[in-house]
Amino acid sequence: MNIGFISTRLAGTDGVSLETAKLAAVYRQMGHRVFYCAGELDGDIPGSLIPEMHFTDPVAFSFGERAFQENEDKTLLPEINNRARELKPLIHSFIATYQIEYLVVQNVFAIPMQLPLAQAVTELLAETGISALAHNHDFYWERERFRTSCIPDFLDTFFPPDLPNLRHAVINSAAQGDLKARRGIDSVMIPNVFDFATPAPGIDDYNADFRQAIGVGDEDWLILQPTRVIPRKGIQLSIELLAKLNDSRAKLVITHHAGDEGLDYLHTLQQMAKQHGVDLRYVADQVDDARGEDKIGRKIYSLWDTYPHADLIAYPSLYEGFGNALIETIYFRKPAFVNRYAVYADDIGPLGFKFVELDGEVTDDVVTAVSEVLHNPTQTDLIVEHNYQLAQKHFSYQTLEEILTQLLHR
């Protein structure tokens, strides 16, 4: 079967792109052919690049600015409709070119950053009757900035739509309950997954000098914060923990770029770290989604080059749709401290995983537990192996294949 993925962006290391790649890999293992259609694509992925579908498209961005405010805008809906009419033939062409038989719509119906695209795909599904799966990662009602709108009926129609040929998947049980309560739509849960059958990469000739490259010594504790620099990641809790740990060996290393929501948060963190005497290393310019070189010929490491060097993973998020970096942590058999964000408390923690847990604050017990992990790394071997075996059961490609098989058969 030819399966097509549709999204605003299918590139880089954002959660939607990462999980799309995993679904695509499992579909291929099942014998299907996979094609992409988005406003941004990575490398040589087969499919259609349509820049007008990107969430940064100026027209789409303007619609978003006008839609999420209280004042009525009488021309907005007609303009959105006109733009949807322009997008539809482009998507039709993708379906025809690659003879798509089944569509997977990645977050287009969840986050309203591309209003005309959601209308265009909905109308296309209704007109063609093609079977589809909407993989919804985070709904608009979960984000404060989308809660005030002058187009509530539009949102109720397209975010997400309710069609007989469209099945819905969500990434956590809270979203599953909300979708049923708000829209009367049933859904299946597809958690973040990893290929646990394939061993994680380790230290090799390329990444062996990563610590040296970022100025962290072999005797130092590399505490890895493998997340974007945005407020909901709760990175201030990591700084607070290291401040209370009060050990010069502890280095907090942030791998991802700031800027998605401005640079103010990064500057606040850097100032906070300085005030508390915490050694904060922001190494986003040396880490990317793939190995390579920058413009001046300096070595660029992949995110996966950083994990093998970590002594501890920091995951103090205040909110997550699921927690891809946490599953990566388990995959690389690393210990972690985790803030008990809602989805962790509901869907991950109860499965029996063993982490140092925070409840929104850095207590003395948390500091003691982290100190024990760092001072006694051999004692964590049983813990990380326990987590690995548990994740194989709940978050593996095999688990995902079972879910996708059931959806295709329906």
C-alpha positions in Angstrom: 0.0 0.0 0.0 1.2 3.6 -0.7 0.9 5.6 2.5 1.1 9.4 2.5 2.1 11.6 5.4 0.8 15.2 5.4 2.0 17.9 7.8 3.2 21.5 8.0 6.8 20.4 8.6 8.4 16.9 8.4 12.0 17.8 9.1 14.4 18.2 12.0 14.0 17.0 15.6 10.7 18.4 16.7 8.3 15.8 18.2 6.0 15.5 15.3 8.8 14.9 12.8 10.5 12.4 15.0 7.4 10.4 15.6 6.4 10.6 11.9 9.8 9.0 11.0 9.1 6.2 13.5 5.6 5.5 12.0 7.1 5.6 8.6 9.8 3.1 9.6 7.2 0.7 11.0 5.0 1.0 7.9 8.0 0.1 5.8 8.7 -2.9 8.0 5.1 -3.9 7.3 5.8 -3.8 3.6 4.2 -0.5 2.7 5.6 2.4 0.7 5.8 5.8 2.4 5.7 9.3 0.9 5.7 12.8 2.5 3.9 16.0 1.7 4.7 19.1 3.8 6.0 22.7 3.8 9.5 21.5 4.8 11.1 18.1 4.2 14.4 16.6 5.2 17.0 15.4 2.6 15.9 12.9 -0.1 12.6 11.9 1.4 10.2 10.9 -1.4 7.2 13.2 -1.7 6.0 16.7 -2.4 7.5 19.9 -0.9 4.8 22.6 -0.8 6.1 25.7 1.0 2.6 27.2 1.3 1.8 24.4 3.8 4.5 25.4 6.4 3.2 27.0 9.6 5.7 29.9 9.0 4.1 30.7 5.6 3.3 34.4 5.8 -0.3 34.0 4.7 -0.9 31.3 7.3 0.9 33.2 10.0 -1.2 36.3 9.3 -4.4 34.2 9.6 -3.2 32.9 13.0 -2.5 36.4 14.2 -6.0 37.6 13.3 -7.8 34.4 14.4 -6.6 34.3 18.0 -7.9 37.5 19.4 -11.4 38.6 20.6 -12.3 41.2 17.9 -14.5 40.0 15.1 -12.8 39.8 11.7 -15.5 39.5 9.0 -13.0 38.9 6.1 -10.9 36.2 7.8 -13.0 33.1 7.1 -13.5 34.0 3.4 -9.8 34.5 3.0 -9.0 31.2 4.8 -11.5 29.5 2.4 -9.8 31.0 -0.6 -6.4 29.9 0.6 -7.7 26.4 1.2 -8.9 26.3 -2.4 -5.4 27.1 -3.5 -3.9 24.3 -1.4 -6.3 21.5 -2.3 -5.1 20.9 -5.9 -1.5 20.8 -4.7 -2.4 18.1 -2.2 -4.5 16.3 -4.9 -1.4 16.3 -7.1 0.6 14.7 -4.3 -2.0 11.9 -3.9 -2.2 11.3 -7.7 1.5 11.4 -8.3 2.3 8.8 -5.6 -0.9 6.9 -6.0 -1.6 7.4 -2.3 -4.1 4.9 -0.8 -4.0 5.9 2.8 -3.2 9.2 4.5 -1.7 9.9 7.9 -2.4 13.5 8.8 0.3 14.6 11.3 -1.0 17.3 13.8 -2.7 19.4 11.0 -6.0 19.0 12.8 -4.6 19.6 16.3 -2.5 22.8 16.5 -4.2 25.6 14.5 -1.0 27.2 13.1 -2.1 26.4 9.5 -5.8 27.2 9.4 -6.4 26.8 5.6 -4.4 23.6 5.5 -6.8 22.0 8.0 -9.8 23.0 5.9 -8.2 21.9 2.7 -7.3 18.4 4.0 -10.7 18.0 5.6 -12.5 18.9 2.4 -10.2 16.6 0.4 -10.9 13.7 2.7 -14.7 14.3 2.5 -14.6 14.6 -1.3 -12.3 11.6 -2.1 -13.4 9.2 0.7 -9.7 8.1 1.0 -9.1 6.4 4.3 -7.0 8.4 6.8 -5.6 8.5 10.2 -5.2 11.8 12.1 -2.2 11.6 14.4 -3.0 14.4 16.9 0.0 15.4 19.1 -1.4 18.4 21.0 -4.8 20.0 20.6 -5.3 23.8 20.6 -7.3 23.8 23.8 -4.1 22.6 25.6 -2.3 25.8 24.7 -3.1 29.1 26.5 -2.3 31.2 23.4 -5.1 29.5 21.4 -7.9 29.7 24.0 -9.1 33.1 22.9 -10.5 33.1 19.3 -12.8 35.0 17.0 -13.5 31.8 14.9 -14.8 29.2 17.4 -17.1 27.5 14.9 -14.2 27.1 12.5 -12.1 25.4 15.2 -15.0 23.1 16.2 -15.3 22.0 12.5 -11.7 21.5 11.6 -9.7 21.0 14.8 -10.3 18.1 14.5 -12.9 17.2 11.9 -15.3 14.2 12.4 -15.5 12.2 9.2 -16.5 8.6 8.6 -13.2 7.8 6.7 -11.0 9.4 9.3 -9.7 7.7 12.4 -8.1 9.6 15.2 -5.0 8.8 17.3 -3.7 10.8 20.3 -0.5 10.5 22.3 -1.8 10.5 25.9 -4.9 9.5 27.9 -5.8 13.1 28.9 -6.1 14.1 25.2 -8.2 10.9 24.6 -10.6 11.9 27.3 -10.8 15.6 26.2 -11.4 14.7 22.5 -14.3 12.4 23.6 -15.8 15.0 26.0 -15.4 18.0 23.7 -16.2 16.5 20.3 -17.7 13.1 21.0 -14.9 11.6 18.9 -13.3 8.2 19.9 -9.6 7.7 19.4 -6.8 5.3 20.0 -3.6 6.1 21.9 -0.2 5.9 20.1 2.6 6.7 22.6 6.0 7.8 21.6 8.1 4.8 20.7 11.6 3.7 20.0 13.3 0.8 18.2 14.3 -1.0 21.3 15.2 -4.1 19.3 18.2 -2.2 17.9 21.0 -1.4 20.4 21.6 2.3 21.1 24.8 3.7 19.5 27.7 4.4 21.9 31.0 6.2 21.9 32.9 5.9 18.6 35.8 7.5 16.8 33.6 10.5 15.7 32.0 11.4 19.0 34.7 10.3 21.4 35.9 13.9 21.8 32.5 15.4 22.5 33.3 16.2 26.1 36.5 17.9 25.1 34.8 19.9 22.4 32.4 21.4 24.9 34.9 21.8 27.7 33.7 19.1 30.0 36.4 16.9 31.6 36.3 13.1 32.0 35.9 13.5 35.7 33.1 15.9 35.5 29.4 15.0 35.7 27.7 15.7 32.4 24.1 16.4 33.2 22.3 16.5 29.8 19.3 18.7 29.1 18.3 17.3 25.7 15.3 19.7 25.1 14.4 22.9 23.4 14.9 26.1 25.4 11.3 27.1 26.0 9.6 27.8 29.4 7.5 24.6 29.5 10.7 22.6 29.7 11.2 23.8 33.3 15.0 24.2 32.9 15.1 26.5 35.9 14.5 23.4 38.0 17.7 21.8 36.6 19.6 24.9 37.5 18.1 24.9 41.0 19.0 21.3 41.5 22.6 21.8 40.5 22.8 24.8 42.7 21.7 22.7 45.7 24.0 19.9 44.6 26.8 22.4 45.0 29.5 20.3 43.3 31.9 21.9 40.8 32.0 18.6 38.8 28.3 19.1 37.8 27.9 20.6 34.3 24.5 21.3 32.9 24.6 20.9 29.1 21.7 22.1 26.9 21.7 20.7 23.4 18.8 22.3 21.6 18.5 25.8 20.2 16.5 28.6 21.8 14.4 30.9 19.7 11.2 29.0 19.0 9.5 31.3 21.5 12.1 34.0 21.7 15.5 34.3 23.5 14.3 35.8 26.8 14.0 32.4 28.5 17.6 31.5 27.6 18.9 34.8 28.9 17.0 34.3 32.1 18.4 30.8 32.5 22.0 32.0 31.9 21.6 34.8 34.4 20.1 32.4 36.9 22.9 30.0 36.5 25.5 32.7 36.9 23.8 34.0 40.1 23.7 30.5 41.6 27.2 29.4 40.5 26.0 26.7 38.1 28.1 25.7 35.2 25.7 25.9 32.3 26.9 24.9 28.8 24.6 26.0 25.9 26.0 23.9 23.1 23.2 24.1 20.5 25.7 25.4 17.9 27.6 22.2 18.2 24.7 19.8 18.2 22.2 19.1 15.4 20.0 16.3 14.2 22.8 14.8 12.1 26.6 14.9 12.1 28.4 17.4 9.9 30.3 20.6 9.9 29.3 24.2 10.4 30.3 27.1 8.0 33.7 27.4 9.5 34.5 23.7 9.4 33.9 23.0 13.0 32.6 19.5 13.8 28.8 19.2 14.5 27.6 16.3 16.6 24.2 14.6 16.4 21.9 14.6 19.4 22.6 10.8 19.7 26.3 11.6 20.1 25.6 13.4 23.3 23.7 10.7 25.2 26.5 8.2 25.6 28.6 10.8 27.4 25.8 11.8 29.9 26.0 10.8 33.5 22.4 11.9 34.1 19.6 13.2 32.0 17.6 16.3 33.2 13.9 16.2 32.3 12.2 18.7 34.5 9.4 19.6 32.0 6.3 21.3 33.3 4.2 20.1 30.4 4.7 17.5 27.6 2.4 15.9 25.1 4.2 12.7 26.0 8.0 12.8 26.4 10.2 11.8 23.5 13.4 12.7 25.3 12.5 10.6 28.2 12.0 7.5 26.0 15.4 8.3 24.4 16.9 8.3 27.9 15.6 4.8 28.6 16.8 3.7 25.1 20.3 4.9 26.0 20.1 3.3 29.4 20.7 6.5 31.3 19.3 7.5 34.7 17.3 10.7 34.9 15.4 13.1 37.2 11.9 13.9 36.0 9.3 16.4 37.0 6.0 14.7 37.4 4.2 16.5 34.6 0.6 15.4 34.0 1.2 12.9 31.2 4.1 11.3 33.0 2.0 11.0 36.2 -0.9 9.5 34.2 0.6 7.4 31.5 4.3 6.7 32.1 5.1 6.7 35.8 2.4 4.2 36.8 3.9 1.6 34.4 6.7 1.1 37.0 9.6 3.2 35.6 12.3 4.2 38.1 13.5 7.8 38.0 14.3 10.5 40.6 11.0 12.3 40.6 10.3 16.0 41.4 6.8 17.3 42.2 7.4 20.8 40.9 10.1 21.6 43.4 13.7 20.6 44.2 13.5 19.1 47.7 16.4 17.9 49.9 15.3 14.3 49.1 15.6 14.9 45.4 19.1 16.4 45.8 20.1 13.4 47.9 18.7 10.9 45.4 20.5 12.7 42.5 23.7 12.8 44.4 23.6 9.0 45.0 23.1 8.4 41.3 26.1 10.5 40.4 28.4 9.1 43.1 27.4 5.5 42.6 26.9 5.0 38.8 27.3 1.2 38.9 24.3 1.0 41.2 22.1 2.5 38.5 22.8 -0.4 36.1 19.9 -2.5 37.5 17.6 0.5 37.4 18.3 1.5 33.8 18.0 -2.1 32.7 14.7 -2.4 34.4 13.5 0.7 32.6 14.7 -0.7 29.3 12.9 -3.9 29.6 9.7 -2.1 30.6 9.9 0.2 27.6 10.3 -2.7 25.3 6.9 -3.9 26.4 5.1 -0.6 26.2 7.0 1.8 23.8 8.6 -0.4 21.2 8.2 -0.6 17.4 6.5 -3.9 17.9 3.9 -2.3 20.0 3.4 0.4 17.4 3.1 -2.2 14.6 0.2 -3.9 16.5 -1.6 -0.6 16.8 -1.1 0.5 13.2 -2.1 -3.0 11.9 -5.4 -2.8 13.8 -6.1 0.7 12.4 -5.4 -0.3 8.8 -7.7 -3.4 9.1 -10.5 -1.1 10.3 
